[in-house]
Amino acid sequence: MIKSSLSKINQPPVLELQDIVKTYVSGNTQFNALDGVSLKIEVGEFVSITGPSGSGKSTLMHIIGLLDNPTSGQVLLNGRDISQLNESQLARIRNVTLGFVFQQFNLLAKTSSLENVTLPLLYSDIPKSQREPLAIEMLTKVGLETKLKNTPSQLSGGQQQRVAIARALINDPKIILADEPTGNLDSKSGKDVMELFHHLHRAEKRTIVLVTHDIELAKQADRIIIIKDGKVNIQNK
């Protein structure tokens, strides 16, 4: 029991950024979209990242989502430095480590809910015979067990986002990264989607990073990270 407790205490953050700089060059001009950002996200946390337009929020999301490399600084995933891995290496890590939920849903238009959710498994080691049952399990988890064969055009915006969440969960990711997940939804659907995130956090201890410009939405997280002018301005518990 004591050994188990000590192991948990010594567990590294699921994600850590150390003095991250991201520089863009345009002609003779250099611009630091991120300017020395350091932060930690612990296992099982629900964290929101917010800030005004042009603050560096989107760039930070791309670094956290392993969609881009920093110009300098370190990105540590479970204590391992992955800052300078190449694109194919990052793609493999992304597929098993991160589950993405986007504002635009990003579902294949002529493809059923079931097929959309199984898509990430094409690049996994899960046997083909297990993929459909697992996708059904994920769609049932988000309340869409009766919509398995529906295409996106046959679903409401809220239902499409639930399909996207099921797809994000299919590989049992260490982090769910949600980028403006309620941005295209009406208030009721947005509330339902946020309730689903809260359930995943509370009941399944999922680590969730919510990126949003909406400060009221950001306040629903356990901790708020505010970024301004490329710097982490405030971290509130």
Sequence and secondary structure as in RCSB ss.txt:
>XXXX:A:sequence
MIKSSLSKINQPPVLELQDIVKTYVSGNTQFNALDGVSLKIEVGEFVSITGPSGSGKSTLMHIIGLLDNPTSGQV
LLNGRDISQLNESQLARIRNVTLGFVFQQFNLLAKTSSLENVTLPLLYSDIPKSQREPLAIEMLTKVGLETKLKN
TPSQLSGGQQQRVAIARALINDPKIILADEPTGNLDSKSGKDVMELFHHLHRAEKRTIVLVTHDIELAKQADRII
IIKDGKVNIQNK
>XXXX:A:secstr
 HHHHHHHHT   SEEEEEEEEEEEETTEEEEEEEEEEEEE TT EEEEE  TTSSHHHHHHHHTTSS  SEEEE
EETTEE TT  HHHHHHHHHHHEEEEETT    TTS HHHHHHGGGGGSSS HHHHHHHHHHHHHHTT TT TT 
 GGGS HHHHHHHHHHHHHTT  SEEEEESTTTTS HHHHHHHHHHHHHHHHHH  EEEEE S HHHHTTSSEEE
EEETTEEEEEE 
